[in-house]
C-alpha cells in the first residue's frame, strides 16, 4: 500500500460525504473516517512488514486512548466537559484523539508523504465534530495536541539507526546511534 493509495482512500471518503445537507448525514462519514484511518495505518505496517512500527503504533494509540479517556472523565463535571449539544464528555475529543494518533504515527514513522493525507482526514473529522455540535474547537485542538505529543514519545522513524565511522589520533571505531 503506497502513499498515493492511502491519500486517495482517505480524501475520497472525506470528499464523498461533504456534500450532505444535515448534521446526521455528515456525522456518519466522520465516524467512518475515524474507523478507517487506524485500520489503514495498521494495514500500512503490515504492507511494509514493519513489526516494530506496529508495536509502536499499538503503544502510541493505547497511551493516547488511556490519557484521553482519563481526561474526559476528569473534566466531565466541569464546564469543559459539556458538549455544545448538552451531552457529557466533551473535552478532549475522543474521535480526534484516535485519528490524530494514527496520523502522527504515520508522519513520525514514515514521513510527511504518509502523514499529510492522514492529517487532512483528521481535519475533516474535526470539522464534522464541531459542525455537528459534538465538540468545540478547543476540544478537538486539545485532543490533537495530546495525541501528537504522545506519538513523539512512542514512535521512532523507520530508519532511526545510524552507524558512523569515528577516526581518532590513535584509533578507528564505529559509533552506533539509535533513536528512542
N, C-alpha and C positions, 0 to 999 in steps of 0.2 A: 504494500500500500504506500504510494508515494505522496508527497505533499500536495500535488495537484488534485489527487483523488480526495484527500481529506478536505481541502479547500472547497472543492466542488460539492461534496456531500453536505458540509456544514452551511455554506452560503446558499445552496439550492433549497435546503429545508427552510431556512430562515426567510428567503425571498418568496417562497411558495405561499407562505401563510400571512405575509404582512398586509395583504390587500383586504382582509376580512374586516367587516364593519364593527361588530360589537365586541365587548370585552371578553365574553365567554369564548368566542371563536378565536381570539388572539391568545388566550391563555393556554389552550391545548398545544399549539405549536411550540410555545415556550417550554412547556413541560416535556415535549418530545425532544427538543434540542438539549434540555437538561439531562435527559436519559441517554441520548446518543453520544454526546461529547465524551463522557467517561468510557463508554463502550468502544468508541473509535480510538481513544487513547490507549486502552488496553490492547486492542487489536494491533495497534502500531508497534507495541512492544513485542508482540508475537511475530509480526511480519519481519521485524528487524532481528528476531531471535535474541532479544535483549533481556535475559533473565534478571540481571542486576537492576536494570531500569524498571522492570516490572515490580520488583520488591520495593524500590524507591517510590514508585507510584502508589503502591499499597500503603506504605508508611506515611507518605505525604498526605494522601487523601484521608486516611484514617485519622491522622492528627488534626487535620482541618475539620473533619466532621465532629470529632470529640470536642475540640475547643469551641467551635461554632455553637454546638448544642448546649454546652455549659454556659456560654454567654447568653444564649437565648433564654435559658432557664433563669439565669441571674437577673437579666433585665426585664423579665416578663411582668413583674409587679411595679415597674416604673413607667414613666411617660414614654420612654424609648420602646418599651415592649408592645405598645398598642399600635396596630397597623392602621392605615388610613380608612380601611373598611370596618374597623372596630374589632377585628379578631386579635387574639393574643399572639405572642411570639414573633414580633415584628423585627427585632433588632438582635443580631445582624441577619441578613437574608440567607436562608439555607440553600436555596436554588443557586444563588450566586457563589456562595462558598464552595459548593460542589463543582460547578462548572469552572470556576477560576482555578481550583486545584488542578483540574485536567489541563487547562490552558497553560498554567505556569509550569507544570511538569513538561509539557511538550516543548515549550520555549527553553527551559533550563537544560533539558536533556538533549534535544535535537536541534535547537536553534530557532531563529525567527521565521524561517520558511514554514515550520510546523506551528509555531506559536501564534503568529499573526492571524491566520484564519480562525484559530480557536478563540483568540481574544475577540474577534468580530462576532463569533457566536455568543460569547459572554455578554458583549454589548447588547446584542439583540435580546437575550433573556432578561438583562437588567431593564431594558426599555419596556418589555412586556410586563414585568413585575411592577414597575412604577405606574405604567399606563393603566393597568387593571386594578389599581388601588390595593395591591397586596403589600407594597412597601413604599418607603420614601427613598429619595436618592441617598440619604445618609445611611440607610440600612444596606443598600447594595454596595455602596462605596466601602463601608466598614468590612463587609464580608469579603470583598475583593482584596482589600489590603491585607486582611488576616491570612487568607489562603495563599496569596502571593508571597507573603513573608515566610510562612511555614514551608513553602516549597523550597525557598532558598536554604533552609536548614537541612532538608532531607534529600535533595536532588543534586547530583553532580553531572556535568556534561558527559556525553557519551565517550569522548576521548579525553578523559581527565588525567591520565597517567603520562608523565613526561620523564624521559631519560636523557640526560645531557652529559657530555664528557667534561671532565674537570682536569685541567693541567696545572700542576704546581711546579715550583722550582726543583723539587726532588722526587716528584711522584706523579702518577697518572691515576685517574679514577673515574667513576661514574656517579652521577647524582640522580637518585630516583625521587620523583615528586608526585604525590597523589593528593588530589583534592577530595575533601570530605565535606 
